[in-house]
Amino acid sequence: MGIADYKRLPDAVYADSDADVFSDYAQRALGISRSNIKTLTNEGAYRADMLSAIKRWLRGRIEEGETDVYVFYAGHGLASPDGQDLYLLPYDGESDLLEDTSLKRDELFEVIARARPRSTTVFLDTCYSGVGRSEKTLLASARPIILSPVRQAAPSGFTVFSAASGQQISS
């Protein structure tokens, strides 16, 4: 998944290209069949598209104890106001309505973990600081204070590569 051109948020430059490159990498280097790769970019990555890809398409391809799962996401991410939850913003996501318009990172992890793949590797090319590459803030109500997301563990069998910590901007 890679969203560069958001419907209501500042752009996340090159995020769509990064998703396309990862898709090619998955096929060429990891040996994954093109039929087992789903790429969602920009207007093809509405929240409903992301949920369908995860809960239907991906879930239907996981064989318990046998499948290696790779998930790549490039785009905006935000922490909830209390820092307890982390969200990945889809094309139609709204920073002021995180719970209603975004994908909770833990929900992604839970859906995959319930399917019990052999392994899961997640690449998150996002930050949760609320500031984009162009230094534009994602929250209209942003204050000059840094909110640190609470450290969260990944489920057993997951490896997570994250582009930035909660206080860093991912460029």
N, CA, C and O of each residue as an XYZ file, in Angstrom:
684
protein
N       0.848     -1.163      0.000
C       0.000      0.000      0.000
C       0.894      1.226      0.000
O       1.869      1.301      0.748
N       0.550      2.182     -0.845
C       1.305      3.419     -0.889
C       0.418      4.563     -1.327
O      -0.148      4.541     -2.420
N       0.299      5.563     -0.467
C      -0.544      6.698     -0.795
C       0.312      7.952     -0.811
O       0.841      8.373      0.218
N       0.440      8.540     -1.981
C       1.187      9.784     -2.140
C       0.238     10.965     -2.257
O       0.492     12.033     -1.700
N      -0.852     10.769     -2.982
C      -1.796     11.848     -3.276
C      -3.079     11.625     -2.489
O      -3.977     10.909     -2.930
N      -3.151     12.242     -1.328
C      -4.309     12.084     -0.450
C      -5.466     12.961     -0.880
O      -5.273     14.031     -1.457
N      -6.665     12.498     -0.595
C      -7.875     13.239     -0.933
C      -7.989     14.526     -0.127
O      -8.346     15.569     -0.677
N      -7.689     14.466      1.180
C      -7.890     15.621      2.060
C      -6.661     15.989      2.907
O      -6.747     16.856      3.777
N      -5.557     15.355      2.662
C      -4.354     15.590      3.463
C      -3.201     16.005      2.563
O      -3.272     15.814      1.349
N      -2.138     16.570      3.131
C      -0.961     16.894      2.323
C      -0.386     15.630      1.676
O      -0.535     14.530      2.207
N       0.257     15.796      0.549
C       0.853     14.661     -0.156
C       1.949     14.002      0.676
O       2.589     14.636      1.515
N       2.142     12.719      0.419
C       3.258     11.957      0.981
C       4.099     11.547     -0.234
O       3.987     10.429     -0.738
N       4.919     12.453     -0.678
C       5.653     12.318     -1.932
C       6.375     10.978     -2.043
O       7.065     10.550     -1.117
N       6.206     10.330     -3.182
C       6.855      9.067     -3.568
C       6.302      7.818     -2.892
O       6.773      6.718     -3.181
N       5.330      7.947     -2.012
C       4.808      6.769     -1.307
C       4.207      5.760     -2.282
O       4.358      4.554     -2.089
N       3.528      6.234     -3.325
C       2.949      5.321     -4.310
C       4.036      4.612     -5.105
O       3.929      3.417     -5.382
N       5.067      5.335     -5.465
C       6.201      4.732     -6.190
C       6.900      3.689     -5.327
O       7.305      2.636     -5.820
N       7.038      3.983     -4.043
C       7.668      3.039     -3.126
C       6.885      1.734     -3.058
O       7.479      0.657     -3.013
N       5.555      1.819     -3.050
C       4.718      0.612     -3.024
C       4.893     -0.190     -4.309
O       4.956     -1.419     -4.270
N       4.973      0.493     -5.438
C       5.185     -0.205     -6.710
C       6.552     -0.892     -6.746
O       6.673     -2.017     -7.230
N       7.572     -0.216     -6.235
C       8.913     -0.797     -6.189
C       8.925     -2.011     -5.264
O       9.537     -3.029     -5.586
N       8.252     -1.909     -4.114
C       8.213     -3.054     -3.204
C       7.482     -4.231     -3.851
O       7.872     -5.384     -3.664
N       6.447     -3.949     -4.595
C       5.710     -5.002     -5.305
C       6.643     -5.750     -6.268
O       6.634     -6.980     -6.320
N       7.440     -5.003     -7.019
C       8.418     -5.628     -7.923
C       9.462     -6.416     -7.137
O       9.842     -7.517     -7.536
N       9.926     -5.855     -6.021
C      10.899     -6.532     -5.161
C      10.335     -7.862     -4.646
O      11.021     -8.884     -4.648
N       9.077     -7.824     -4.208
C       8.453     -9.038     -3.672
C       8.419    -10.137     -4.732
O       8.635    -11.310     -4.427
N       8.152     -9.757     -5.953
C       8.100    -10.758     -7.018
C       9.507    -11.236     -7.402
O       9.764    -12.438     -7.464
N      10.395    -10.307     -7.653
C      11.721    -10.665     -8.173
C      12.664    -11.234     -7.112
O      13.321    -12.246     -7.353
N      12.737    -10.606     -5.958
C      13.701    -11.025     -4.941
C      13.140    -12.054     -3.963
O      13.848    -12.967     -3.540
N      11.869    -11.902     -3.607
C      11.282    -12.822     -2.639
C      10.606    -14.008     -3.309
O      10.230    -14.973     -2.643
N      10.451    -13.938     -4.629
C       9.879    -15.054     -5.378
C       8.375    -15.228     -5.207
O       7.852    -16.325     -5.400
N       7.688    -14.169     -4.850
C       6.241    -14.253     -4.660
C       5.548    -14.107     -6.009
O       5.852    -13.198     -6.781
N       4.623    -15.005     -6.278
C       3.860    -14.964     -7.528
C       3.065    -13.674     -7.609
O       2.523    -13.212     -6.605
N       2.991    -13.084     -8.813
C       2.245    -11.839     -9.016
C       0.789    -11.994     -8.545
O       0.191    -11.027     -8.073
N       0.222    -13.190     -8.667
C      -1.160    -13.412     -8.238
C      -1.313    -13.351     -6.711
O      -2.427    -13.247     -6.199
N      -0.199    -13.416     -6.000
C      -0.228    -13.322     -4.540
C       0.295    -11.979     -4.035
O       0.673    -11.841     -2.871
N       0.308    -11.000     -4.927
C       0.724     -9.647     -4.562
C      -0.438     -8.706     -4.871
O      -0.969     -8.702     -5.982
N      -0.818     -7.925     -3.892
C      -1.892     -6.937     -4.064
C      -1.288     -5.576     -3.784
O      -0.747     -5.340     -2.704
N      -1.380     -4.682     -4.750
C      -0.823     -3.349     -4.603
C      -1.955     -2.326     -4.637
O      -2.740     -2.283     -5.584
N      -2.026     -1.517     -3.609
C      -3.030     -0.458     -3.528
C      -2.296      0.878     -3.482
O      -1.430      1.084     -2.633
N      -2.641      1.785     -4.394
C      -2.020      3.106     -4.384
C      -3.070      4.192     -4.584
O      -4.084      3.991     -5.251
N      -2.802      5.326     -3.997
C      -3.601      6.539     -4.128
C      -5.098      6.284     -4.083
O      -5.587      5.723     -3.102
N      -5.856      6.684     -5.127
C      -7.313      6.539     -5.103
C      -7.768      5.082     -5.127
O      -8.966      4.817     -5.023
N      -6.859      4.146     -5.259
C      -7.164      2.728     -5.144
C      -6.981      2.224     -3.717
O      -7.099      1.028     -3.448
N      -6.689      3.154     -2.803
C      -6.428      2.780     -1.408
C      -7.359      3.521     -0.444
O      -6.930      4.045      0.583
N      -8.649      3.547     -0.807
C      -9.647      4.035      0.147
C      -9.622      3.109      1.360
O      -9.097      1.998      1.282
N     -10.180      3.553      2.465
C     -10.226      2.720      3.676
C     -10.902      1.380      3.380
O     -10.416      0.332      3.805
N     -12.006      1.410      2.662
C     -12.718      0.166      2.332
C     -11.848     -0.765      1.493
O     -11.908     -1.983      1.661
N     -11.041     -0.207      0.594
C     -10.128     -1.017     -0.224
C      -9.077     -1.684      0.653
O      -8.766     -2.862      0.472
N      -8.532     -0.933      1.601
C      -7.511     -1.478      2.491
C      -8.092     -2.577      3.374
O      -7.479     -3.631      3.540
N      -9.274     -2.335      3.940
C      -9.906     -3.351      4.789
C     -10.240     -4.607      4.003
O     -10.044     -5.718      4.497
N     -10.740     -4.442      2.789
C     -11.064     -5.594      1.939
C      -9.799     -6.385      1.597
O      -9.804     -7.616      1.620
N      -8.727     -5.675      1.280
C      -7.471     -6.339      0.937
C      -6.928     -7.143      2.118
O      -6.383     -8.231      1.933
N      -7.074     -6.617      3.305
C      -6.538     -7.280      4.493
C      -7.460     -8.388      4.993
O      -7.021     -9.512      5.236
N      -8.738     -8.058      5.144
C      -9.675     -9.000      5.773
C     -10.202    -10.067      4.824
O     -10.601    -11.141      5.273
N     -10.211     -9.798      3.532
C     -10.711    -10.791      2.576
C      -9.575    -11.377      1.742
O      -9.279    -12.570      1.817
N      -8.947    -10.514      0.949
C      -7.949    -10.986     -0.009
C      -6.773    -11.651      0.702
O      -6.475    -12.815      0.437
N      -6.102    -10.930      1.601
C      -4.927    -11.473      2.285
C      -5.298    -12.641      3.182
O      -4.662    -13.694      3.143
N      -6.322    -12.450      3.981
C      -6.740    -13.507      4.915
C      -7.046    -14.808      4.176
O      -6.755    -15.892      4.681
N      -7.627    -14.705      2.992
C      -7.967    -15.891      2.212
C      -6.770    -16.605      1.605
O      -6.911    -17.721      1.104
N      -5.606    -15.991      1.638
C      -4.409    -16.596      1.052
C      -3.454    -17.170      2.103
O      -2.449    -17.786      1.748
N      -3.750    -16.981      3.370
C      -2.859    -17.447      4.423
C      -3.216    -18.872      4.824
O      -4.334    -19.156      5.254
N      -2.231    -19.767      4.673
C      -2.380    -21.143      5.149
C      -1.660    -21.238      6.485
O      -0.469    -20.947      6.590
N      -2.397    -21.648      7.493
C      -1.872    -21.690      8.859
C      -0.544    -22.445      8.937
O      -0.428    -23.589      8.499
N       0.450    -21.765      9.510
C       1.760    -22.369      9.725
C       2.613    -22.535      8.484
O       3.735    -23.031      8.584
N       2.123    -22.137      7.312
C       2.879    -22.336      6.071
C       3.197    -21.052      5.305
O       4.209    -20.982      4.609
N       2.354    -20.055      5.426
C       2.493    -18.849      4.606
C       3.384    -17.810      5.272
O       3.265    -17.543      6.468
N       4.277    -17.231      4.481
C       5.060    -16.077      4.921
C       4.347    -14.841      4.376
O       4.123    -14.732      3.171
N       3.995    -13.923      5.252
C       3.244    -12.730      4.871
C       4.170    -11.520      4.913
O       4.942    -11.336      5.854
N       4.073    -10.701      3.869
C       4.808     -9.440      3.803
C       3.797     -8.328      3.571
O       2.972     -8.404      2.660
N       3.869     -7.291      4.407
C       2.994     -6.134      4.236
C       3.878     -4.904      4.156
O       4.779     -4.712      4.973
N       3.604     -4.068      3.151
C       4.338     -2.815      2.981
C       3.323     -1.682      2.987
O       2.311     -1.747      2.289
N       3.592     -0.645      3.772
C       2.746      0.544      3.782
C       3.640      1.769      3.734
O       4.556      1.906      4.545
N       3.377      2.661      2.786
C       4.054      3.953      2.706
C       2.976      5.025      2.632
O       2.091      4.968      1.779
N       3.055      5.981      3.512
C       2.065      7.054      3.558
C       2.033      7.659      4.944
O       2.935      7.450      5.756
N       0.975      8.414      5.200
C       0.853      9.081      6.493
C       0.374      8.130      7.586
O      -0.425      7.226      7.338
N       0.867      8.346      8.774
C       0.410      7.659      9.964
C       0.227      8.686     11.061
O       0.864      9.739     11.048
N      -0.631      8.387     11.999
C      -0.844      9.284     13.135
C      -1.092      8.470     14.396
O      -1.602      7.350     14.342
N      -0.729      9.043     15.516
C      -1.057      8.462     16.811
C      -2.363      9.083     17.290
O      -2.673     10.230     16.968
N      -3.122      8.315     18.062
C      -4.339      8.855     18.661
C      -3.946      9.992     19.613
O      -2.793     10.077     20.033
N      -4.901     10.863     19.951
C      -4.558     11.991     20.834
C      -3.903     11.581     22.149
O      -3.085     12.326     22.688
N      -4.250     10.407     22.672
C      -3.636      9.960     23.929
C      -2.367      9.139     23.709
O      -1.726      8.717     24.672
N      -1.999      8.909     22.438
C      -0.783      8.169     22.120
C      -0.908      6.666     22.263
O       0.072      5.950     22.059
N      -2.081      6.168     22.606
C      -2.277      4.731     22.837
C      -2.368      3.918     21.554
O      -1.965      2.755     21.533
N      -2.889      4.510     20.485
C      -3.113      3.774     19.243
C      -2.398      4.441     18.082
O      -2.245      5.662     18.041
N      -1.961      3.613     17.137
C      -1.307      4.106     15.933
C      -2.187      3.784     14.741
O      -2.771      2.702     14.667
N      -2.283      4.720     13.810
C      -3.164      4.570     12.647
C      -2.394      4.781     11.352
O      -1.472      5.594     11.280
N      -2.795      4.026     10.328
C      -2.303      4.202      8.969
C      -3.424      4.898      8.202
O      -4.566      4.438      8.218
N      -3.108      5.989      7.540
C      -4.144      6.767      6.874
C      -4.326      6.338      5.426
O      -3.379      6.385      4.641
N      -5.531      5.922      5.066
C      -5.831      5.573      3.678
C      -6.019      6.843      2.847
O      -5.947      7.954      3.371
N      -6.258      6.670      1.566
C      -6.442      7.786      0.639
C      -7.500      8.763      1.144
O      -7.323      9.977      1.040
N      -8.597      8.244      1.689
C      -9.698      9.094      2.140
C      -9.669      9.362      3.643
O     -10.665      9.816      4.206
N      -8.546      9.089      4.297
C      -8.439      9.296      5.730
C      -8.496     10.765      6.107
O      -8.089     11.640      5.343
N      -9.010     11.013      7.306
C      -9.072     12.375      7.832
C      -8.430     12.384      9.209
O      -8.795     11.597     10.082
N      -7.494     13.259      9.390
C      -6.733     13.286     10.637
C      -7.593     13.622     11.849
O      -7.273     13.201     12.961
N      -8.663     14.362     11.663
C      -9.528     14.710     12.789
C     -10.554     13.618     13.100
O     -11.273     13.711     14.095
N     -10.626     12.589     12.260
C     -11.567     11.479     12.459
C     -10.826     10.149     12.347
O     -11.260      9.248     11.630
N      -9.723     10.034     13.048
C      -8.853      8.861     12.918
C      -9.597      7.547     13.076
O      -9.493      6.674     12.214
N     -10.339      7.390     14.149
C     -11.000      6.112     14.427
C     -11.987      5.723     13.338
O     -12.179      4.537     13.071
N     -12.610      6.701     12.711
C     -13.642      6.428     11.716
C     -13.112      6.310     10.291
O     -13.755      5.690      9.444
N     -11.955      6.891     10.017
C     -11.510      6.947      8.619
C     -10.153      6.310      8.360
O      -9.678      6.331      7.224
N      -9.519      5.747      9.376
C      -8.176      5.202      9.202
C      -8.116      3.739      9.620
O      -9.078      3.194     10.160
N      -6.988      3.120      9.367
C      -6.772      1.728      9.739
C      -5.869      1.677     10.962
O      -4.727      2.134     10.921
N      -6.381      1.127     12.031
C      -5.600      0.982     13.253
C      -4.513     -0.065     13.010
O      -4.794     -1.166     12.537
N      -3.287      0.283     13.334
C      -2.169     -0.634     13.096
C      -2.403     -1.971     13.781
O      -2.121     -3.020     13.202
N      -2.912     -1.947     15.003
C      -3.171     -3.188     15.732
C      -4.231     -4.044     15.050
O      -4.185     -5.271     15.141
N      -5.185     -3.414     14.370
C      -6.203     -4.181     13.640
C      -5.550     -4.966     12.500
O      -5.884     -6.129     12.270
N      -4.638     -4.340     11.804
C      -3.876     -5.022     10.759
C      -3.154     -6.220     11.349
O      -3.233     -7.322     10.806
N      -2.455     -6.016     12.450
C      -1.708     -7.091     13.091
C      -2.628     -8.216     13.558
O      -2.314     -9.393     13.384
N      -3.761     -7.852     14.151
C      -4.686     -8.855     14.692
C      -5.268     -9.751     13.604
O      -5.353    -10.966     13.785
N      -5.669     -9.167     12.481
C      -6.242     -9.956     11.382
C      -5.226    -10.985     10.893
O      -5.563    -12.149     10.676
N      -3.994    -10.550     10.722
C      -2.948    -11.462     10.243
C      -2.619    -12.507     11.314
O      -2.502    -13.692     11.001
N      -2.472    -12.086     12.554
C      -2.106    -13.012     13.632
C      -3.154    -14.105     13.818
O      -2.805    -15.255     14.085
N      -4.437    -13.760     13.681
C      -5.503    -14.764     13.827
C      -5.409    -15.852     12.759
O      -5.841    -16.982     12.986
N      -4.851    -15.521     11.606
C      -4.710    -16.501     10.525
C      -3.513    -17.432     10.749
O      -3.388    -18.451     10.070
N      -2.646    -17.092     11.682
C      -1.488    -17.902     12.078
C      -0.543    -18.281     10.927
O      -0.296    -19.462     10.684
N      -0.020    -17.269     10.224
C       0.961    -17.589      9.181
C       2.261    -18.090      9.813
O       2.448    -17.994     11.026
N       3.152    -18.624      8.982
C       4.453    -19.064      9.496
C       5.238    -17.855     10.008
O       5.852    -17.906     11.074
N       5.208    -16.776      9.238
C       5.902    -15.550      9.645
C       5.206    -14.353      9.024
O       4.485    -14.470      8.033
N       5.441    -13.203      9.629
C       4.895    -11.946      9.109
C       5.980    -10.892      9.202
O       6.593    -10.707     10.253
N       6.212    -10.206      8.103
C       7.163     -9.105      8.073
C       6.410     -7.876      7.586
O       5.803     -7.890      6.515
N       6.454     -6.819      8.377
C       5.717     -5.599      8.076
C       6.708     -4.453      7.916
O       7.560     -4.229      8.776
N       6.586     -3.734      6.810
C       7.408     -2.563      6.532
C       6.500     -1.341      6.610
O       5.551     -1.225      5.834
N       6.780     -0.432      7.535
C       5.971      0.767      7.705
C       6.816      1.991      7.382
O       7.596      2.456      8.213
N       6.656      2.504      6.182
C       7.369      3.698      5.755
C       6.474      4.896      6.079
O       5.922      5.548      5.192
N       6.355      5.153      7.351
C       5.486      6.212      7.849
C       6.035      6.698      9.176
O       6.895      6.057      9.781
N       5.540      7.814      9.611
C       5.840      8.277     10.960
C       4.508      8.595     11.618
O       3.469      8.591     10.957
N       4.531      8.861     12.874
C       3.299      9.156     13.607
C       3.382     10.528     14.263
O       2.691     10.803     15.244
N       4.232     11.381     13.712
C       4.478     12.690     14.311
C       3.419     13.728     13.958
O       3.289     14.739     14.648
N       2.654     13.485     12.881
C       1.656     14.458     12.458
C       2.213     15.541     11.562
O       1.521     16.513     11.258
N       3.470     15.386     11.129
C       4.087     16.359     10.240
C       4.545     15.635      8.986
O       5.188     14.588      9.067
N       4.215     16.191      7.828
C       4.610     15.589      6.565
C       5.972     16.064      6.113
O       6.583     16.925      6.746
N       6.450     15.494      5.008
C       7.759     15.825      4.450
C       7.878     17.319      4.153
O       8.951     17.903      4.301
N       6.764     17.935      3.732
C       6.773     19.356      3.396
C       6.634     20.240      4.637
O       6.479     21.456      4.532
N       6.692     19.598      5.828
C       6.553     20.275      7.118
C       5.124     20.743      7.377
O       4.890     21.488      8.329
N       4.161     20.325      6.551
C       2.756     20.641      6.799
C       2.238     19.693      7.874
O       2.549     18.502      7.864
N       1.449     20.224      8.799
C       0.888     19.380      9.840
C      -0.368     18.686      9.327
O      -1.099     19.234      8.501
N      -0.609     17.482      9.822
C      -1.774     16.706      9.412
C      -2.987     16.998     10.281
O      -4.109     16.641      9.925
N      -2.768     17.640     11.411
C      -3.868     17.945     12.320
C      -4.132     19.440     12.343
O      -3.232     20.229     12.633
N      -5.345     19.827     12.044
C      -5.696     21.243     12.075
C      -5.536     21.805     13.478
O      -5.233     22.985     13.653
N      -5.741     20.956     14.472
C      -5.666     21.401     15.865
C      -4.285     21.194     16.470
O      -4.145     21.199     17.693
N      -3.260     21.014     15.640
C      -1.918     20.715     16.145
C      -1.396     21.846     17.040
O      -1.593     23.027     16.759
N      -0.747     21.459     18.090
C      -0.140     22.396     19.028
C       1.372     22.212     18.945
O       1.842     21.171     18.487
N       2.136     23.207     19.382
C       3.592     23.072     19.335
C       4.094     22.170     20.458
O       4.859     22.607     21.318
N       3.670     20.937     20.445
C       4.077     19.950     21.441
C       4.211     18.609     20.736
O       3.462     18.328     19.801
N       5.129     17.799     21.158
C       5.301     16.489     20.545
C       4.600     15.455     21.396
O       4.846     15.357     22.598
N       3.727     14.687     20.775
C       3.030     13.606     21.451
C       3.741     12.314     21.096
O       3.868     11.981     19.918
N       4.198     11.592     22.086
C       4.898     10.339     21.849
C       3.931      9.167     21.942
O       3.303      8.963     22.981
N       3.804      8.388     20.857
C       2.967      7.190     20.952
C       3.535      6.241     21.997
O       4.750      6.154     22.176
N       2.659      5.541     22.675
C       3.070      4.555     23.653
C       3.696      3.383     22.899
O       3.154      2.929     21.891
N       4.829      2.899     23.385
C       5.508      1.781     22.738
C       4.576      0.579     22.700
O       4.003      0.196     23.720
N       4.430     -0.012     21.523
C       3.535     -1.145     21.348
C       4.309     -2.333     20.817
O       5.185     -2.197     19.964
N       3.972     -3.493     21.335
C       4.622     -4.717     20.890
C       3.864     -5.306     19.715
O       2.649     -5.143     19.603
N       4.576     -5.981     18.856
C       3.964     -6.713     17.749
C       3.660     -8.126     18.232
O       4.305     -8.619     19.157
N       2.678     -8.780     17.609
C       2.370    -10.160     18.000
C       3.567    -11.087     17.778
O       4.482    -10.759     17.022
N       3.553    -12.212     18.421
C       4.595    -13.210     18.258
C       4.682    -13.626     16.789
O       3.654    -13.818     16.139
N       5.884    -13.765     16.270
C       6.074    -14.169     14.882
C       6.084    -13.013     13.904
O       6.200    -13.233     12.698
N       5.964    -11.774     14.394
C       5.971    -10.590     13.545
C       7.324     -9.913     13.621
O       7.924     -9.822     14.692
N       7.802     -9.440     12.486
C       8.966     -8.573     12.418
C       8.483     -7.278     11.798
O       7.895     -7.288     10.717
N       8.727     -6.155     12.477
C       8.240     -4.867     11.995
C       9.428     -3.939     11.753
O      10.241     -3.700     12.646
N       9.509     -3.428     10.540
C      10.499     -2.420     10.184
C       9.751     -1.100     10.076
O       8.830     -0.973      9.270
N      10.140     -0.114     10.884
C       9.457      1.173     10.894
C      10.440      2.255     10.491
O      11.591      2.258     10.927
N       9.972      3.182      9.648
C      10.848      4.220      9.120
C      11.258      5.241     10.156
O      12.280      5.907      9.992
N      10.482      5.380     11.222
C      10.773      6.414     12.201
C      10.175      6.048     13.544
O       9.256      5.233     13.634
N      10.712      6.663     14.587
C      10.086      6.507     15.907
C       8.939      7.510     15.992
O       8.708      8.274     15.055
N       8.240      7.510     17.086
C       7.079      8.371     17.247
C       7.378      9.851     17.218
O       6.483     10.650     16.942
N       8.613     10.241     17.495
C       8.956     11.656     17.528
C       9.739     12.101     16.302
O      10.202     13.241     16.242
N       9.891     11.216     15.327
C      10.674     11.548     14.153
C       9.768     11.696     12.935
O       8.689     11.106     12.861
N      10.237     12.499     11.986
C       9.548     12.642     10.729
C      10.191     11.691      9.741
O      11.415     11.670      9.610
N       9.390     10.907      9.046
C       9.890      9.963      8.059
C       9.929     10.640      6.702
O       8.883     10.996      6.158
N      11.107     10.821      6.154
C      11.240     11.435      4.841
C      11.901     10.485      3.875
O      12.100     10.829      2.709
